[in-house]
């Protein structure tokens, strides 16, 4: 194997790494430039599921908020249908994170209820 073969292999390897790096930074630029613009649906959270009720194996009823307008949507395995538009929006309830202290207080209150029932 001559020195020109080694040089061509190293050059091909560096070219491949260069193409990968350029692809990475090009895709990051594209995402920041076009997909995260204000007003684009994919860049901001304009749609949110407020509540979901499972009504069968493959069916559920969902309340969806799309830019402040809420819809009642029926979802099955084969169909998605808007049932109605809600006149009075339902407020969002953010899930509270359970800390160690609140979990401990829940366990203590449960154990006290069990003692009272005995």
OpenMM code with the backbone's topology and positions (N, CA, C; nanometers):
from openmm import Vec3, app, unit

residues = "UNK UNK UNK UNK UNK UNK UNK UNK UNK UNK UNK UNK UNK UNK UNK UNK UNK UNK UNK UNK UNK UNK UNK UNK UNK UNK UNK UNK UNK UNK UNK UNK UNK UNK UNK UNK UNK UNK UNK UNK UNK UNK UNK UNK UNK UNK UNK UNK UNK UNK UNK UNK UNK UNK UNK UNK UNK UNK UNK UNK UNK UNK UNK UNK UNK UNK UNK UNK UNK UNK UNK UNK UNK UNK UNK UNK UNK UNK UNK UNK UNK UNK UNK UNK UNK UNK UNK UNK UNK UNK UNK UNK UNK UNK UNK UNK UNK UNK UNK UNK UNK UNK UNK UNK UNK UNK UNK UNK UNK UNK UNK UNK UNK UNK UNK UNK UNK UNK".split()
positions = [
    Vec3(0.0853, -0.1163, 0.0000),
    Vec3(0.0000, 0.0000, 0.0000),
    Vec3(0.0896, 0.1221, 0.0000),
    Vec3(0.0685, 0.2067, -0.0996),
    Vec3(0.1538, 0.3235, -0.1142),
    Vec3(0.1028, 0.4419, -0.0337),
    Vec3(0.1863, 0.5422, -0.0269),
    Vec3(0.1484, 0.6618, 0.0478),
    Vec3(0.0342, 0.7360, -0.0205),
    Vec3(0.0190, 0.7231, -0.1513),
    Vec3(-0.0921, 0.7897, -0.2193),
    Vec3(-0.2247, 0.7242, -0.1856),
    Vec3(-0.2260, 0.5912, -0.1602),
    Vec3(-0.3482, 0.5225, -0.1193),
    Vec3(-0.3922, 0.5687, 0.0196),
    Vec3(-0.2994, 0.5807, 0.1115),
    Vec3(-0.3302, 0.6271, 0.2475),
    Vec3(-0.3816, 0.7702, 0.2431),
    Vec3(-0.3168, 0.8521, 0.1623),
    Vec3(-0.3591, 0.9922, 0.1498),
    Vec3(-0.5001, 1.0022, 0.0929),
    Vec3(-0.5352, 0.9205, -0.0065),
    Vec3(-0.6696, 0.9263, -0.0651),
    Vec3(-0.7749, 0.8764, 0.0331),
    Vec3(-0.7404, 0.7760, 0.1152),
    Vec3(-0.8349, 0.7268, 0.2163),
    Vec3(-0.8598, 0.8343, 0.3215),
    Vec3(-0.7540, 0.9007, 0.3689),
    Vec3(-0.7686, 1.0072, 0.4692),
    Vec3(-0.8487, 1.1228, 0.4112),
    Vec3(-0.8229, 1.1575, 0.2856),
    Vec3(-0.8965, 1.2659, 0.2213),
    Vec3(-1.0450, 1.2316, 0.2068),
    Vec3(-1.0757, 1.1083, 0.1724),
    Vec3(-1.2154, 1.0644, 0.1618),
    Vec3(-1.2833, 1.0671, 0.2986),
    Vec3(-1.2113, 1.0249, 0.4010),
    Vec3(-1.2649, 1.0266, 0.5376),
    Vec3(-1.2932, 1.1689, 0.5828),
    Vec3(-1.1999, 1.2601, 0.5587),
    Vec3(-1.2215, 1.4002, 0.5965),
    Vec3(-1.3374, 1.4614, 0.5176),
    Vec3(-1.3510, 1.4259, 0.3926),
    Vec3(-1.4635, 1.4750, 0.3130),
    Vec3(-1.5972, 1.4272, 0.3670),
    Vec3(-1.6028, 1.2998, 0.4063),
    Vec3(-1.7256, 1.2443, 0.4630),
    Vec3(-1.7613, 1.3126, 0.5943),
    Vec3(-1.6636, 1.3320, 0.6808),
    Vec3(-1.6872, 1.4006, 0.8079),
    Vec3(-1.7320, 1.5442, 0.7818),
    Vec3(-1.6726, 1.6096, 0.6836),
    Vec3(-1.7117, 1.7457, 0.6486),
    Vec3(-1.8563, 1.7543, 0.6017),
    Vec3(-1.8985, 1.6579, 0.5199),
    Vec3(-2.0372, 1.6561, 0.4724),
    Vec3(-2.1333, 1.6344, 0.5895),
    Vec3(-2.0978, 1.5464, 0.6821),
    Vec3(-2.1832, 1.5211, 0.7989),
    Vec3(-2.1953, 1.6467, 0.8845),
    Vec3(-2.0850, 1.7155, 0.9090),
    Vec3(-2.0868, 1.8368, 0.9905),
    Vec3(-2.1682, 1.9462, 0.9212),
    Vec3(-2.1494, 1.9636, 0.7919),
    Vec3(-2.2268, 2.0641, 0.7177),
    Vec3(-2.3760, 2.0316, 0.7176),
    Vec3(-2.4113, 1.9054, 0.7062),
    Vec3(-2.5519, 1.8649, 0.7116),
    Vec3(-2.6122, 1.8956, 0.8483),
    Vec3(-2.5376, 1.8687, 0.9536),
    Vec3(-2.5851, 1.8958, 1.0895),
    Vec3(-2.6132, 2.0449, 1.1084),
    Vec3(-2.5144, 2.1276, 1.0777),
    Vec3(-2.5325, 2.2717, 1.0985),
    Vec3(-2.6340, 2.3309, 1.0005),
    Vec3(-2.6430, 2.2767, 0.8812),
    Vec3(-2.7440, 2.3231, 0.7863),
    Vec3(-2.8851, 2.2923, 0.8335),
    Vec3(-2.9054, 2.1737, 0.8902),
    Vec3(-3.0387, 2.1393, 0.9420),
    Vec3(-3.0735, 2.2221, 1.0642),
    Vec3(-2.9773, 2.2513, 1.1507),
    Vec3(-3.0038, 2.3395, 1.2653),
    Vec3(-3.0429, 2.4785, 1.2184),
    Vec3(-2.9717, 2.5301, 1.1172),
    Vec3(-3.0035, 2.6627, 1.0636),
    Vec3(-3.1438, 2.6630, 1.0046),
    Vec3(-3.1788, 2.5584, 0.9309),
    Vec3(-3.3119, 2.5503, 0.8702),
    Vec3(-3.4214, 2.5498, 0.9760),
    Vec3(-3.4020, 2.4727, 1.0817),
    Vec3(-3.5028, 2.4650, 1.1882),
    Vec3(-3.5187, 2.5996, 1.2565),
    Vec3(-3.4091, 2.6647, 1.2898),
    Vec3(-3.4172, 2.7946, 1.3566),
    Vec3(-3.4755, 2.9013, 1.2642),
    Vec3(-3.4443, 2.8944, 1.1377),
    Vec3(-3.4863, 2.9981, 1.0437),
    Vec3(-3.6322, 2.9846, 1.0033),
    Vec3(-3.6777, 2.8651, 0.9725),
    Vec3(-3.8092, 2.8477, 0.9139),
    Vec3(-3.9130, 2.7870, 1.0067),
    Vec3(-3.8749, 2.6974, 1.0947),
    Vec3(-3.9744, 2.6280, 1.1754),
    Vec3(-4.0024, 2.6942, 1.3093),
    Vec3(-3.9141, 2.7787, 1.3583),
    Vec3(-3.9365, 2.8421, 1.4878),
    Vec3(-3.9754, 2.9881, 1.4743),
    Vec3(-4.0315, 3.0239, 1.3610),
    Vec3(-4.0789, 3.1611, 1.3431),
    Vec3(-4.2038, 3.1836, 1.4266),
    Vec3(-4.2224, 3.3040, 1.4808),
    Vec3(-4.3471, 3.3310, 1.5523),
    Vec3(-4.4652, 3.3131, 1.4573),
    Vec3(-4.5644, 3.2402, 1.5044),
    Vec3(-4.6819, 3.2170, 1.4232),
    Vec3(-4.6814, 3.0836, 1.3530),
    Vec3(-4.5684, 3.0158, 1.3483),
    Vec3(-4.5696, 2.8845, 1.2861),
    Vec3(-4.6185, 2.7835, 1.3885),
    Vec3(-4.7004, 2.6925, 1.3457),
    Vec3(-4.7622, 2.5985, 1.4390),
    Vec3(-4.6588, 2.5076, 1.5015),
    Vec3(-4.5581, 2.4664, 1.4273),
    Vec3(-4.4604, 2.3736, 1.4825),
    Vec3(-4.3639, 2.4410, 1.5785),
    Vec3(-4.3476, 2.5725, 1.5694),
    Vec3(-4.2525, 2.6411, 1.6540),
    Vec3(-4.3100, 2.6833, 1.7874),
    Vec3(-4.4412, 2.7001, 1.7956),
    Vec3(-4.5045, 2.7440, 1.9188),
    Vec3(-4.6177, 2.6480, 1.9531),
    Vec3(-4.6643, 2.6563, 2.0737),
    Vec3(-4.7684, 2.5653, 2.1193),
    Vec3(-4.9044, 2.6321, 2.1062),
    Vec3(-4.9618, 2.6227, 1.9869),
    Vec3(-5.0920, 2.6820, 1.9619),
    Vec3(-5.2051, 2.5834, 1.9879),
    Vec3(-5.1725, 2.4575, 2.0048),
    Vec3(-5.2735, 2.3557, 2.0238),
    Vec3(-5.2378, 2.2753, 2.1483),
    Vec3(-5.3399, 2.2505, 2.2318),
    Vec3(-5.3145, 2.1774, 2.3556),
    Vec3(-5.4371, 2.0949, 2.3908),
    Vec3(-5.4141, 1.9738, 2.4385),
    Vec3(-5.5218, 1.8876, 2.4857),
    Vec3(-5.5522, 1.9280, 2.6298),
    Vec3(-5.6773, 1.9724, 2.6526),
    Vec3(-5.7166, 2.0184, 2.7853),
    Vec3(-5.7574, 1.9002, 2.8730),
    Vec3(-5.8381, 1.8118, 2.8177),
    Vec3(-5.8908, 1.6998, 2.8948),
    Vec3(-5.9157, 1.5836, 2.8007),
    Vec3(-5.9042, 1.4616, 2.8534),
    Vec3(-5.9290, 1.3418, 2.7738),
    Vec3(-6.0056, 1.2419, 2.8581),
    Vec3(-6.1091, 1.1836, 2.7972),
    Vec3(-6.1898, 1.0827, 2.8633),
    Vec3(-6.1941, 0.9603, 2.7742),
    Vec3(-6.1461, 0.8470, 2.8237),
    Vec3(-6.1467, 0.7231, 2.7468),
    Vec3(-6.2842, 0.6594, 2.7632),
    Vec3(-6.3502, 0.6300, 2.6502),
    Vec3(-6.4864, 0.5759, 2.6547),
    Vec3(-6.4958, 0.4346, 2.5999),
    Vec3(-6.3866, 0.3764, 2.5643),
    Vec3(-6.3884, 0.2392, 2.5139),
    Vec3(-6.2471, 0.1934, 2.4848),
    Vec3(-6.2371, 0.0748, 2.4205),
    Vec3(-6.1051, 0.0226, 2.3876),
    Vec3(-6.0278, 0.1159, 2.2964),
    Vec3(-6.0955, 0.1667, 2.1945),
    Vec3(-6.0245, 0.2514, 2.0981),
    Vec3(-6.0898, 0.3878, 2.0825),
    Vec3(-6.1762, 0.4263, 2.1744),
    Vec3(-6.2456, 0.5539, 2.1625),
    Vec3(-6.2218, 0.6446, 2.2806),
    Vec3(-6.2163, 0.7732, 2.2515),
    Vec3(-6.2038, 0.8705, 2.3589),
    Vec3(-6.2641, 1.0028, 2.3134),
    Vec3(-6.2971, 1.0842, 2.4113),
    Vec3(-6.3484, 1.2184, 2.3878),
    Vec3(-6.2436, 1.3143, 2.4415),
    Vec3(-6.2053, 1.4104, 2.3581),
    Vec3(-6.0968, 1.5009, 2.3929),
    Vec3(-6.1449, 1.6443, 2.3798),
    Vec3(-6.1047, 1.7298, 2.4735),
    Vec3(-6.1249, 1.8736, 2.4606),
    Vec3(-5.9909, 1.9323, 2.4179),
    Vec3(-5.9909, 1.9957, 2.3000),
    Vec3(-5.8688, 2.0504, 2.2419),
    Vec3(-5.8813, 2.2015, 2.2365),
    Vec3(-5.7763, 2.2713, 2.2800),
    Vec3(-5.7703, 2.4171, 2.2726),
    Vec3(-5.6770, 2.4547, 2.1581),
    Vec3(-5.7323, 2.5254, 2.0575),
    Vec3(-5.6532, 2.5705, 1.9438),
    Vec3(-5.6598, 2.7216, 1.9412),
    Vec3(-5.5538, 2.7861, 1.9829),
    Vec3(-5.5413, 2.9313, 1.9896),
    Vec3(-5.6596, 2.9958, 2.0617),
    Vec3(-5.6978, 2.9399, 2.1760),
    Vec3(-5.8017, 2.9981, 2.2592),
    Vec3(-5.9424, 2.9492, 2.2301),
    Vec3(-5.9633, 2.8766, 2.1224),
    Vec3(-6.0946, 2.8214, 2.0893),
    Vec3(-6.0917, 2.6728, 2.1230),
    Vec3(-6.1918, 2.6281, 2.1995),
    Vec3(-6.1918, 2.4888, 2.2431),
    Vec3(-6.2972, 2.4087, 2.1678),
    Vec3(-6.2586, 2.2856, 2.1331),
    Vec3(-6.3448, 2.1951, 2.0584),
    Vec3(-6.3579, 2.0639, 2.1335),
    Vec3(-6.4759, 2.0034, 2.1236),
    Vec3(-6.4990, 1.8701, 2.1754),
    Vec3(-6.4808, 1.7751, 2.0581),
    Vec3(-6.3846, 1.6842, 2.0689),
    Vec3(-6.3462, 1.5987, 1.9574),
    Vec3(-6.3633, 1.4530, 1.9968),
    Vec3(-6.4261, 1.3754, 1.9082),
    Vec3(-6.4381, 1.2319, 1.9270),
    Vec3(-6.3295, 1.1622, 1.8475),
    Vec3(-6.2572, 1.0719, 1.9129),
    Vec3(-6.1450, 1.0047, 1.8486),
    Vec3(-6.1626, 0.8543, 1.8636),
    Vec3(-6.1577, 0.7837, 1.7500),
    Vec3(-6.1559, 0.6378, 1.7510),
    Vec3(-6.0341, 0.5921, 1.6738),
    Vec3(-6.0225, 0.4614, 1.6607),
    Vec3(-5.9082, 0.4062, 1.5899),
    Vec3(-5.9097, 0.4445, 1.4422),
    Vec3(-6.0282, 0.4629, 1.3864),
    Vec3(-6.0402, 0.4890, 1.2430),
    Vec3(-6.0957, 0.6263, 1.2094),
    Vec3(-6.1311, 0.7081, 1.3083),
    Vec3(-6.1999, 0.8329, 1.2785),
    Vec3(-6.1691, 0.9385, 1.3836),
    Vec3(-6.1604, 1.0630, 1.3374),
    Vec3(-6.1497, 1.1790, 1.4264),
    Vec3(-6.2566, 1.2762, 1.3809),
    Vec3(-6.3427, 1.3197, 1.4747),
    Vec3(-6.4540, 1.4053, 1.4363),
    Vec3(-6.4752, 1.5142, 1.5409),
    Vec3(-6.4935, 1.6386, 1.4928),
    Vec3(-6.5266, 1.7494, 1.5826),
    Vec3(-6.6742, 1.7374, 1.6173),
    Vec3(-6.7036, 1.7210, 1.7457),
    Vec3(-6.8414, 1.7064, 1.7896),
    Vec3(-6.9084, 1.8415, 1.8086),
    Vec3(-6.8367, 1.9365, 1.8696),
    Vec3(-6.8911, 2.0712, 1.8858),
    Vec3(-6.7804, 2.1667, 1.9273),
    Vec3(-6.8108, 2.2947, 1.9157),
    Vec3(-6.7208, 2.3989, 1.9637),
    Vec3(-6.7753, 2.4461, 2.0972),
    Vec3(-6.6903, 2.4518, 2.1985),
    Vec3(-6.7357, 2.4908, 2.3319),
    Vec3(-6.7542, 2.6416, 2.3382),
    Vec3(-6.8677, 2.6839, 2.3911),
    Vec3(-6.8952, 2.8279, 2.4017),
    Vec3(-6.8182, 2.8898, 2.5170),
    Vec3(-6.8104, 2.8184, 2.6290),
    Vec3(-6.7340, 2.8662, 2.7433),
    Vec3(-6.6105, 2.7789, 2.7581),
    Vec3(-6.4923, 2.8371, 2.7416),
    Vec3(-6.3708, 2.7561, 2.7508),
    Vec3(-6.3480, 2.7023, 2.8911),
    Vec3(-6.2915, 2.5846, 2.8959),
    Vec3(-6.2555, 2.5223, 3.0223),
    Vec3(-6.1128, 2.5648, 3.0553),
    Vec3(-6.0886, 2.6004, 3.1800),
    Vec3(-5.9553, 2.6485, 3.2171),
    Vec3(-5.8555, 2.5335, 3.2198),
    Vec3(-5.7307, 2.5663, 3.1878),
    Vec3(-5.6233, 2.4679, 3.1899),
    Vec3(-5.5848, 2.4399, 3.3331),
    Vec3(-5.5636, 2.3148, 3.3648),
    Vec3(-5.5145, 2.2772, 3.4965),
    Vec3(-5.3802, 2.2114, 3.4774),
    Vec3(-5.2762, 2.2816, 3.5152),
    Vec3(-5.1422, 2.2245, 3.5018),
    Vec3(-5.1224, 2.1211, 3.6105),
    Vec3(-5.0597, 2.0121, 3.5712),
    Vec3(-5.0337, 1.9049, 3.6666),
    Vec3(-4.9303, 1.9514, 3.7680),
    Vec3(-4.9609, 1.9269, 3.8926),
    Vec3(-4.8679, 1.9649, 3.9983),
    Vec3(-4.7657, 1.8534, 4.0163),
    Vec3(-4.6426, 1.8930, 4.0301),
    Vec3(-4.5392, 1.7945, 4.0556),
    Vec3(-4.5484, 1.7514, 4.2016),
    Vec3(-4.5395, 1.6219, 4.2212),
    Vec3(-4.5478, 1.5684, 4.3568),
    Vec3(-4.4079, 1.5679, 4.4160),
    Vec3(-4.3922, 1.6434, 4.5224),
    Vec3(-4.2627, 1.6461, 4.5895),
    Vec3(-4.2584, 1.5351, 4.6938),
    Vec3(-4.1410, 1.5140, 4.7496),
    Vec3(-4.1260, 1.4102, 4.8509),
    Vec3(-4.2103, 1.4408, 4.9735),
    Vec3(-4.2182, 1.5706, 5.0085),
    Vec3(-4.2935, 1.6081, 5.1280),
    Vec3(-4.4433, 1.5847, 5.1077),
    Vec3(-4.4954, 1.6209, 4.9899),
    Vec3(-4.6384, 1.6017, 4.9676),
    Vec3(-4.6718, 1.4529, 4.9592),
    Vec3(-4.5826, 1.3733, 4.9007),
    Vec3(-4.6054, 1.2296, 4.8950),
    Vec3(-4.6051, 1.1705, 5.0356),
    Vec3(-4.5111, 1.2157, 5.1178),
    Vec3(-4.5034, 1.1681, 5.2550),
    Vec3(-4.6290, 1.2059, 5.3333),
    Vec3(-4.6795, 1.3275, 5.3137),
    Vec3(-4.8014, 1.3687, 5.3836),
    Vec3(-4.9218, 1.2881, 5.3351),
    Vec3(-4.9250, 1.2512, 5.2077),
    Vec3(-5.0346, 1.1680, 5.1574),
    Vec3(-5.0301, 1.0295, 5.2213),
    Vec3(-4.9115, 0.9733, 5.2354),
    Vec3(-4.8974, 0.8413, 5.2966),
    Vec3(-4.9375, 0.8473, 5.4429),
    Vec3(-4.8962, 0.9533, 5.5131),
    Vec3(-4.9321, 0.9672, 5.6547),
    Vec3(-5.0834, 0.9804, 5.6725),
    Vec3(-5.1472, 1.0615, 5.5877),
    Vec3(-5.2923, 1.0777, 5.6003),
    Vec3(-5.3643, 0.9473, 5.5684),
    Vec3(-5.3129, 0.8704, 5.4723),
    Vec3(-5.3739, 0.7416, 5.4401),
    Vec3(-5.3589, 0.6445, 5.5558),
    Vec3(-5.2412, 0.6425, 5.6182),
    Vec3(-5.2187, 0.5497, 5.7303),
    Vec3(-5.3028, 0.5916, 5.8512),
    Vec3(-5.3242, 0.7215, 5.8719),
    Vec3(-5.4101, 0.7665, 5.9823),
    Vec3(-5.5540, 0.7267, 5.9572),
    Vec3(-5.6015, 0.7332, 5.8352),
    Vec3(-5.7383, 0.6913, 5.8030),
    Vec3(-5.7544, 0.5403, 5.8270),
    Vec3(-5.6517, 0.4646, 5.7921),
    Vec3(-5.6564, 0.3199, 5.8136),
    Vec3(-5.6623, 0.2868, 5.9633),
    Vec3(-5.5867, 0.3620, 6.0452),
    Vec3(-5.5877, 0.3390, 6.1891),
    Vec3(-5.7237, 0.3709, 6.2489),
    Vec3(-5.7879, 0.4773, 6.1967),
    Vec3(-5.9187, 0.5165, 6.2469),
    Vec3(-6.0245, 0.4133, 6.2100),
    Vec3(-6.0094, 0.3470, 6.0963),
    Vec3(-6.1069, 0.2479, 6.0521),
    Vec3(-6.0947, 0.1175, 6.1304),
    Vec3(-5.9818, 0.0918, 6.1938),
    Vec3(-5.9628, -0.0333, 6.2696),
    Vec3(-6.0297, -0.0326, 6.4007),
] * unit.nanometer
topology = app.Topology()
chain = topology.addChain("A")
for resn in residues:
    res = topology.addResidue(resn, chain)
    for name in ("N", "CA", "C"):
        topology.addAtom(name, app.Element.getBySymbol(name[0]), res)
